[in-house]
Amino acid sequence: MNSRELKNHLYEQVARIGRAASSPKRLELLEILAQGEKAVEMLAREAAIDIKLASAHLRVLKAAHLVAVRQEGKSRIYRLSGVDVSALWVALRSVAEAHVVDLQMVMQRLFAGPERLTLESSQTLLDKVRSGNAVLIDVRPEAEYHTAHLPEARSLPLSELESRLCELPHDKDIVAYCRGPFCVMADAAVTLLVQRGFRASKIADGVPEWQATGLPLHSLDV
């Protein structure tokens, strides 16, 4: 193999990642898996596609070594092949947000511009929660909270929030987060909380964004 052939081969191997990430649904599956491992049936439901199509997308991601799979009884359980894959999703989305005008316009129209955390603002938020002046709530499904969550966060899944409002104080700021900037669960949570008289806001960042900046996460899984 001469030097030109070697370079062609090297670029071709890297391009496998690009091809695997070229599908909107495969990107969505990566974002979902960044929250923790899931069975193919749940991935299909979360991505609003049938199991056959979800399996096909997951095979492409597996062939590019972006996800791994294990068998548990009759279920196939998928996970990201590494933390760096979660960081890849965050980086891809961040570049798109910075340069793709169409994406910027959609996000401005759909979302109210929640806070994007920096290292400084993350510490400020944690200090506020630890001092008792705010409550940080994770509105993702409980299993995702158990896998990894922001420090000091309480698990209050969106599906349970209305029935558990009594657990939240009216005299403190309530800050919600979910899966990241494209996730609307925190928006729905804030809408409900404000309607019920709470001082509520959301942060755009979730576990993948927090992790990508090197900040520590907590986990209840052993």
C-alpha positions, 0 to 999 in steps of 0.5 A: 500500500503506497502513501496515497492508498494509505491516506485514502484508507485512513480517511475512509475509516473516519468517514464511517463515523460521518456516514453513521451520523448522517441520519436524523433518527440515528442522531436522535438515538445517540442522544437518547442513549447518552442518557443511559442504556435502553432496550431496542423497544424503548428506543423505538418508542422514544424515537417514534419509529417502529422496532424494525427501523430502530434495529436497522439504524442501531446496526449502522451505529454498531457497525461504526462502533458508536454503540454496543449491544448485549442480550438480556433474555429476549431483549437487546440492550444498547448503550453508547460505546464510550463517553466520547460518543456522547461528547461527539453528539454534543459537539455535532449539535453545538457546531450546527447551532453555531453555523446553521441558520435554519436551526437557529431560527427553529430554536428561537421560535420553539424555545424561550432561550434557557440558560446554557451553563458555563463552569462558573454558572454551573457552580453558581447553580449548585451553590444556590441549590446547596444553600437551600435557595433553589431546587434542581429537578430532573424531569427525565424518566427515573431510570435515566436519573439513576444512570446519571444526573446533575449533582443535587438534582431531585428526580421528578419525572414529567409523567409524575410531576403533577401528582407530586407538586406537594414535594416542591416549595413555593418560596424557592426557585425551581430549576428543571432540566431534561435531556438537553437543548432539543428536549421539551420535557423541561419546557412542559414542566416549567409551564405546569409549574408556573401555572401552579404558582411556582417560580420555575425556569429551565436550563438547556443543558442535560447530562451529556452537556454537563459531562462534555465540560468535565463536570462531575455527575452523580449516579444511583446505579451500582 
